[in-house]
Amino acid sequence: LIVEHSLDSGDGPPIPPVKHCTPEFYRDHQHLAYKLISEPRGLALILSNIHFSS
């Protein structure tokens, strides 16, 4: 049994359907993908929008 729960009560942005990547698409576009081989990989800024203050 899978139960989905939405925190936005349905008033959030629509989620567009996303098709699976086909082997042909991957083959033709893999050279455009960002490779995660750099050292260091860089910095990330993580923002939490769970807790709000008025």
C-alpha positions as CSV (number, residue, x, y, z in Angstrom):
1,L,0.0,0.0,0.0
2,I,1.5,3.3,-1.1
3,V,0.0,6.5,0.4
4,E,1.1,9.8,-1.0
5,H,1.0,12.9,1.3
6,S,1.3,16.5,0.1
7,L,2.4,19.3,2.5
8,D,1.0,22.0,0.1
9,S,-2.7,20.8,0.3
10,G,-2.8,20.8,-3.5
11,D,-2.1,24.6,-3.8
12,G,1.5,24.3,-4.8
13,P,3.0,24.4,-8.3
14,P,1.9,21.6,-10.7
15,I,4.3,18.7,-11.1
16,P,4.7,18.0,-14.9
17,P,5.0,14.4,-16.0
18,V,8.5,13.4,-16.7
19,K,9.3,10.6,-19.2
20,H,12.0,8.0,-18.5
21,C,15.3,8.5,-20.4
22,T,15.6,6.2,-23.4
23,P,18.9,4.5,-24.2
24,E,19.0,6.4,-27.5
25,F,18.5,9.8,-25.7
26,Y,21.2,8.9,-23.2
27,R,23.6,7.9,-25.9
28,D,23.0,11.0,-28.0
29,H,23.3,13.4,-25.1
30,Q,25.7,11.9,-22.5
31,H,28.5,14.2,-23.6
32,L,26.4,17.2,-22.4
33,A,26.0,15.8,-18.8
34,Y,27.8,17.4,-15.9
35,K,30.5,15.1,-14.8
36,L,31.1,14.7,-11.0
37,I,34.8,14.1,-11.3
38,S,36.2,17.6,-10.1
39,E,38.1,17.8,-6.9
40,P,37.0,19.7,-4.9
41,R,33.5,19.6,-6.1
42,G,32.5,23.0,-4.9
43,L,30.3,24.5,-2.3
44,A,26.5,24.1,-1.8
45,L,24.1,26.5,0.0
46,I,21.2,24.5,1.6
47,L,18.2,26.5,2.6
48,S,15.4,25.0,4.8
49,N,11.9,26.4,4.1
50,I,10.3,24.1,6.7
51,H,10.4,26.6,9.6
52,F,8.9,30.0,9.1
53,S,8.8,33.0,11.4
54,S,6.3,35.8,11.1
